[in-house]
Amino acid sequence: GAVHDSKERCDAPKCMSETRVAVQDEILSWITDGHMDADPKRILWVTGPAGTGKTAILGSIAERCKADGTLAATFFISKR
């Protein structure tokens, strides 16, 4: 149930259109322009207080990457 489109995540948060655009664009740039980084072992660590939209942003990124054919892996942790 940890993948971005799992049935267990049927109500998973996503960004509303035209929200958090700058943050999403920055993350997508990190994904698409990562080949320019000398270190191939890169991790994007997203942090912030609870309720600030980290899961919504990354869920939206996963959907966009899947649509673009660039999704390599996703893993979401639920604390239910």
C-alpha positions, 0 to 999 in steps of 0.5 A, a space after each residue: 500500500 505504499 506506492 503512489 497509486 495504491 488502492 490503500 491511498 485512495 484519498 491521498 493528498 494532492 496539490 490543487 492546480 496552481 498551488 505550490 507551483 514553485 516548489 513543484 517546479 524546483 523538485 521537477 528541475 532537480 529530477 530532470 536536470 539531475 544528470 548534470 550533477 557529478 554525484 549519481 547517488 542523490 537523495 532529495 530529502 523533503 522536510 517540514 512541520 506536519 501539515 505543511 503539504 509534503 505528502 501532497 506535493 510529492 504525491 503530485 510530483 509522482 503523478 506528473 512523473 508517471 504521466 511523463 514516463 519518468 517515474 522510477 520509484 515511490 514510497 509513502 509511509 502512512 501513520 494511521 
